[in-house]
Amino acid sequence: MTFFPPAWRLGVVQEVAPPGVLDLGPGYPGPDLQPVGLVRHAYARALEEFGSAALAYGDNAGALPLREALARRAHLPDAGRVVLTAGTSQALHLLGTTLAAPGRTVVTDRLGYDYGRAILTSCGLRLAHVPADADGMDPGALDDALAARDTAFVYLNPTFHNPTGQVVPERRRREILEVTTRRGVLVVEDDAYAELGLSAAAFPPPLAELDPDGVIRLGTFSKTIGPGLRLGWLTAGPAVVTRLLSHGLFHSGGSLNHLASLAVATMITDGEYDRHLDRVRDELRVRRDALLGALGDLDVTTPHGGFFLWLRFGPEQREEELVAAAAAGGVRVAAGSRFGAGQAPRIRLSYSLNRPAELASAGHAIHTAWARSGLLHERVSS
Ligand SMILES: Cc1ncc(COP(=O)(O)O)c(C=O)c1O
């Protein structure tokens, strides 16, 4: 049943499902979406082109070829606003330790990326949660939250949100930025899924495009190439860039992932990265539809990008029972409460890791398991 190569084993990778279990939990690309051949070639190219400079301490802000390529992709005038990171996780840690003293508050959505929140609380920061409606964070409630406390920054994930898949429309983006600008508070825009839009429709501009000095935008290659690269980037205004780069970590070690940066720069400049992205998006679309098709009449909105389906259940249903019944049917799912409490039961399913055939059988298996356990009642809408 498994299609994971033998090297995907504990001690090598962070997590592997036990044999026979279809894992719809993790949000990262599966083995067949990771372009091992392209990456091998890119590392060889980087070493040919840069030689020993690829093995030196890298420029503190990150290798210029990659920063320039990323600046062009983000329509920035130059690379001065781009800092390379060891992924979004490290960027959040950097922001949580550089822009905020322990005890200060980060304002965020009630629902959000669980491990991102854990990084911020590990930095000694408190989280304050603001309610959202179908368009995203409520600007009035955000204003109240910022008036009530000394906020280090606002942390948002407005495009293909993890876990809901929601995209905040442009109007709401502008309303949120009106509040943060008036209150003088920085926004951290986690845009991990930005390049994984799955429909032809135009998506709203990033918050950082609407307010380049007031928004720090985080990008990552984890979702498009593979998380093992540990490579990402942030864009920010010049004052924030200077402040971040004053961190001793850069003075001591230079850029956090120099050789990977040069390798990925070659993938972008020779067009391989964009061709790969097209393939990934095509495949994700097929995967999303295979899983959706197998879920029958369950209450779920089709996401227009990212990796996740967010299933809604009525208040009479119990999340633990849904998770347990799915496990008994051989499928691992993520409990919605992992991403924020105080809601009717929700389940997150990831379609990034498995192939369409596995996703279809996993979808049928959970639907059958839930129906047999009497867990499927009236469809709810919210
Ligand atoms: C919203 C969001 N941000 C960040 C990350 C982690 O990114 P990275 O691998 O670059 O640390 C994830 C991964 O699940 C995510 O969903």
The ligand as an SDF file (V2000), in Angstrom:
LIG
                    3D

 16 16  0  0  0  0  0  0  0  0999 V2000
    1.3900   28.3430    7.4030 C   0  0  0  0  0  0  0  0  0  0  0  0
    2.6990   27.6320    7.5140 C   0  0  0  0  0  0  0  0  0  0  0  0
    3.8110   28.3240    7.7690 N   0  0  0  0  0  0  0  0  0  0  0  0
    5.0000   27.7170    7.8670 C   0  0  0  0  0  0  0  0  0  0  0  0
    5.1470   26.3580    7.7380 C   0  0  0  0  0  0  0  0  0  0  0  0
    6.5110   25.7230    7.9160 C   0  0  0  0  0  0  0  0  0  0  0  0
    7.3780   26.1960    6.9620 O   0  0  0  0  0  0  0  0  0  0  0  0
    8.9340   25.8420    6.9390 P   0  0  0  0  0  0  0  0  0  0  0  0
    9.0660   24.4090    6.5640 O   0  0  0  0  0  0  0  0  0  0  0  0
    9.4620   26.7700    5.9120 O   0  0  0  0  0  0  0  0  0  0  0  0
    9.4890   26.1060    8.2820 O   0  0  0  0  0  0  0  0  0  0  0  0
    4.0160   25.5930    7.4810 C   0  0  0  0  0  0  0  0  0  0  0  0
    4.1330   24.1310    7.3440 C   0  0  0  0  0  0  0  0  0  0  0  0
    3.2250   23.3870    7.6510 O   0  0  0  0  0  0  0  0  0  0  0  0
    2.7650   26.2510    7.3620 C   0  0  0  0  0  0  0  0  0  0  0  0
    1.6510   25.5600    7.1280 O   0  0  0  0  0  0  0  0  0  0  0  0
  1  2  1  0
  2  3  1  0
  2 15  2  0
  3  4  2  0
  4  5  1  0
  5  6  1  0
  5 12  2  0
  6  7  1  0
  7  8  1  0
  8  9  2  0
  8 10  1  0
  8 11  1  0
 12 13  1  0
 12 15  1  0
 13 14  2  0
 15 16  1  0
M  END
$$$$
